[in-house]
Amino acid sequence: MERKTNRKRRWEQTFFVWLMRTFLATAALILGLILFTITRRGLESLSWEMISQPPDGDYYVGGGGGILNAILGSVYLGLGATVLSLAWPCRWCFICMASAPIGGWSTGCASPSM
């Protein structure tokens, strides 16, 4: 009986692994087609003027202009997130060290209620 159960489990595992691989390959193929289409159609309209100029007043209704504001906004958000992620652990450890008893906590940075 145990042998039959092991064979069934092995078959189920093999089936679901191949099913998962099939879905993964399908999703990767669809993503690749989407990226290929965007790249193929987007490279035709990409120019230095579009990248280096801010949008005009009628940019959103089919007018000219560029995407400089969007690029700079993304850079600023990325830099701000990086600065905050680097500064937050230092702030947390400073709070823990400031509220630690004179002997210190043996478990490291723990809450003062311990």
Backbone as numpy.savetxt, mean C-alpha at the origin, in Angstrom:
# Nx Ny Nz CAx CAy CAz Cx Cy Cz
-9.58 -47.20 7.51 -10.41 -46.01 7.51 -9.54 -44.76 7.51
-8.47 -44.80 8.32 -7.59 -43.64 8.42 -6.89 -43.38 7.08
-6.55 -44.42 6.38 -5.88 -44.30 5.10 -6.79 -43.62 4.07
-8.07 -43.98 4.09 -9.03 -43.38 3.19 -9.21 -41.89 3.50
-9.23 -41.55 4.78 -9.37 -40.16 5.20 -8.16 -39.34 4.75
-6.96 -39.89 4.92 -5.75 -39.18 4.49 -5.74 -38.96 2.98
-6.18 -39.97 2.22 -6.22 -39.84 0.77 -7.22 -38.76 0.36
-8.36 -38.72 1.05 -9.38 -37.71 0.75 -8.85 -36.31 1.08
-8.18 -36.17 2.21 -7.61 -34.87 2.59 -6.55 -34.42 1.59
-5.72 -35.34 1.16 -4.68 -35.01 0.19 -5.31 -34.57 -1.14
-6.36 -35.27 -1.55 -7.03 -34.91 -2.79 -7.68 -33.54 -2.68
-8.34 -33.26 -1.55 -8.97 -31.95 -1.33 -7.92 -30.85 -1.31
-6.82 -31.09 -0.65 -5.77 -30.09 -0.59 -5.23 -29.80 -1.98
-4.97 -30.84 -2.76 -4.47 -30.65 -4.12 -5.49 -29.89 -4.97
-6.75 -30.25 -4.85 -7.80 -29.59 -5.62 -7.86 -28.09 -5.29
-7.88 -27.76 -4.00 -8.03 -26.36 -3.62 -6.76 -25.55 -3.89
-5.61 -26.18 -3.83 -4.38 -25.47 -4.20 -4.42 -25.10 -5.68
-4.84 -26.04 -6.54 -4.93 -25.73 -7.97 -6.04 -24.74 -8.26
-7.13 -24.80 -7.51 -8.20 -23.82 -7.67 -7.70 -22.42 -7.31
-6.95 -22.33 -6.21 -6.38 -21.06 -5.79 -5.39 -20.53 -6.84
-4.57 -21.40 -7.38 -3.62 -20.98 -8.41 -4.34 -20.49 -9.66
-5.43 -21.15 -10.02 -6.20 -20.73 -11.19 -6.78 -19.34 -10.98
-7.38 -19.08 -9.80 -7.92 -17.77 -9.51 -6.83 -16.70 -9.46
-5.69 -17.05 -8.91 -4.57 -16.11 -8.86 -4.09 -15.77 -10.27
-3.96 -16.76 -11.12 -3.52 -16.52 -12.49 -4.54 -15.68 -13.25
-5.82 -15.93 -13.02 -6.87 -15.15 -13.67 -6.82 -13.69 -13.22
-6.69 -13.47 -11.93 -6.61 -12.10 -11.41 -5.37 -11.39 -11.92
-4.24 -12.09 -11.97 -3.00 -11.48 -12.48 -3.13 -11.14 -13.96
-3.80 -12.00 -14.71 -4.01 -11.73 -16.14 -4.90 -10.51 -16.34
-5.97 -10.41 -15.59 -6.85 -9.25 -15.70 -6.12 -7.97 -15.30
-5.37 -8.01 -14.21 -4.59 -6.84 -13.80 -3.57 -6.46 -14.86
-2.91 -7.45 -15.44 -1.94 -7.17 -16.51 -2.60 -6.53 -17.72
-3.79 -7.01 -18.10 -4.50 -6.41 -19.23 -4.90 -4.96 -18.94
-5.35 -4.71 -17.72 -5.72 -3.34 -17.35 -4.50 -2.43 -17.41
-3.38 -2.85 -16.83 -2.16 -2.03 -16.85 -1.64 -1.83 -18.27
-1.72 -2.86 -19.10 -1.29 -2.74 -20.48 -2.15 -1.73 -21.24
-3.45 -1.79 -21.05 -4.35 -0.86 -21.73 -4.11 0.58 -21.28
-3.94 0.78 -19.98 -3.68 2.13 -19.47 -2.36 2.65 -20.02
-1.33 1.82 -20.02 -0.03 2.25 -20.52 -0.07 2.54 -22.01
-0.71 1.67 -22.77 -0.75 1.85 -24.22 -1.50 3.12 -24.60
-2.63 3.35 -23.97 -3.42 4.55 -24.30 -2.86 5.81 -23.65
-2.21 5.66 -22.50 -1.71 6.83 -21.79 -0.42 7.38 -22.34
0.46 6.54 -22.88 1.74 7.02 -23.41 1.55 7.94 -24.61
0.47 7.76 -25.34 0.21 8.62 -26.50 -0.03 10.07 -26.09
-0.70 10.27 -24.97 -1.04 11.63 -24.56 -0.07 12.22 -23.54
0.93 11.47 -23.11 1.87 11.95 -22.11 2.94 12.82 -22.77
3.13 14.00 -22.21 4.17 14.90 -22.72 4.76 15.66 -21.53
5.89 16.30 -21.76 6.54 17.05 -20.70 5.67 18.22 -20.25
4.96 18.84 -21.19 4.08 19.97 -20.84 2.97 19.52 -19.90
2.44 18.32 -20.13 1.37 17.83 -19.27 1.88 17.57 -17.85
3.10 17.09 -17.72 3.65 16.78 -16.41 4.10 18.03 -15.67
4.65 19.00 -16.37 5.31 20.14 -15.72 4.43 21.37 -15.55
3.20 21.37 -16.02 2.34 22.55 -15.90 1.18 22.28 -14.96
0.79 23.30 -14.20 -0.41 23.14 -13.37 -1.66 23.16 -14.26
-2.78 22.65 -13.78 -3.99 22.65 -14.60 -4.53 24.06 -14.81
-5.12 24.27 -15.98 -5.78 25.54 -16.27 -7.15 25.57 -15.60
-7.81 26.68 -15.72 -9.13 26.81 -15.11 -10.16 25.85 -15.67
-10.08 25.54 -16.95 -11.07 24.65 -17.56 -10.53 23.24 -17.79
-9.58 22.83 -16.96 -8.96 21.52 -17.12 -9.96 20.39 -16.97
-10.89 20.53 -16.05 -11.80 19.43 -15.75 -12.97 19.34 -16.73
-13.10 20.32 -17.60 -14.16 20.27 -18.62 -13.55 20.11 -20.01
-12.37 19.52 -20.08 -11.76 19.22 -21.37 -10.72 20.22 -21.83
-10.35 21.16 -20.98 -9.36 22.15 -21.37 -7.94 21.63 -21.23
-6.99 22.49 -21.45 -5.59 22.11 -21.37 -5.08 22.14 -19.95
-3.78 21.99 -19.84 -3.15 22.03 -18.53 -2.43 20.75 -18.22
-1.92 20.69 -17.01 -1.11 19.54 -16.64 -1.51 18.95 -15.30
-0.66 18.10 -14.81 -0.94 17.37 -13.56 0.11 17.66 -12.48
0.78 18.80 -12.59 1.83 19.13 -11.64 1.31 19.19 -10.21
0.13 19.77 -10.00 -0.42 19.84 -8.65 -0.65 18.46 -8.04
-1.12 17.54 -8.84 -1.36 16.18 -8.33 -0.04 15.49 -7.97
0.98 15.69 -8.78 2.29 15.08 -8.49 2.89 15.67 -7.22
2.85 16.99 -7.10 3.40 17.63 -5.90 2.60 17.26 -4.65
1.28 17.16 -4.78 0.45 16.75 -3.64 0.80 15.35 -3.17
1.03 14.44 -4.11 1.42 13.07 -3.74 2.77 13.05 -3.05
3.71 13.84 -3.55 5.04 13.91 -2.93 4.94 14.47 -1.51
4.15 15.55 -1.34 4.00 16.14 -0.01 3.34 15.17 0.97
2.30 14.45 0.52 1.66 13.48 1.40 2.61 12.35 1.78
3.38 11.88 0.83 4.35 10.82 1.11 5.42 11.26 2.09
5.93 12.48 1.89 6.95 12.99 2.82 6.38 13.22 4.21
5.16 13.76 4.29 4.53 13.97 5.58 4.29 12.66 6.33
3.83 11.64 5.61 3.60 10.33 6.24 4.92 9.72 6.71
5.98 9.91 5.92 7.28 9.38 6.31 7.79 10.06 7.57
7.67 11.38 7.63 8.13 12.12 8.81 7.34 11.68 10.04
6.01 11.57 9.91 5.21 11.15 11.05 5.53 9.72 11.49
5.76 8.84 10.54 6.06 7.45 10.92 7.41 7.34 11.61
8.34 8.21 11.28 9.64 8.18 11.94 9.60 8.88 13.28
8.75 9.89 13.43 8.69 10.67 14.67 7.83 10.00 15.73
6.82 9.24 15.35 5.88 8.67 16.33 6.54 7.70 17.32
7.36 6.75 16.88 7.97 5.85 17.88 8.86 6.60 18.87
9.57 7.62 18.43 10.41 8.40 19.35 9.56 9.10 20.39
8.41 9.63 19.98 7.51 10.31 20.91 6.98 9.31 21.93
6.58 8.11 21.47 6.03 7.11 22.37 7.06 6.67 23.40
8.28 6.44 22.99 9.31 6.02 23.94 9.65 7.14 24.92
9.59 8.39 24.46 9.84 9.51 25.36 8.77 9.57 26.43
7.51 9.34 26.07 6.43 9.34 27.06 6.64 8.21 28.06
7.01 7.04 27.58 7.22 5.90 28.49 8.39 6.15 29.43
9.47 6.70 28.91 10.63 6.95 29.77 10.34 8.05 30.78
9.53 9.05 30.39 9.23 10.14 31.31 8.33 9.68 32.45
7.45 8.70 32.20 6.54 8.25 33.24 7.03 6.99 33.95
8.20 6.53 33.63 8.72 5.31 34.25 9.17 5.58 35.68
9.03 4.58 36.55 9.55 4.75 37.90 11.08 4.84 37.88
11.66 5.28 38.94 13.10 5.50 38.97 13.86 4.21 38.69
13.40 3.10 39.18 14.06 1.81 38.93 13.81 1.31 37.51
12.80 1.84 36.83 12.46 1.40 35.48 11.57 0.17 35.52
10.91 -0.08 34.41 10.10 -1.28 34.27 10.96 -2.40 33.73
10.79 -3.57 34.27 11.61 -4.69 33.80 11.13 -5.22 32.46
9.87 -4.92 32.08 9.33 -5.43 30.82 9.46 -4.42 29.69
10.17 -3.35 29.88 10.32 -2.36 28.82 9.26 -1.30 28.89
8.78 -0.87 27.76 7.82 0.23 27.67 6.43 -0.31 27.95
5.98 -0.24 29.19 4.67 -0.74 29.57 3.84 0.39 30.14
2.59 0.12 30.40 1.71 1.18 30.91 2.05 1.46 32.37
1.83 2.69 32.84 2.15 3.06 34.21 1.29 2.32 35.24
0.18 1.72 34.84 -0.69 1.05 35.81 -0.14 -0.29 36.27
0.95 -0.76 35.69 1.50 -2.06 36.08 2.16 -1.99 37.44
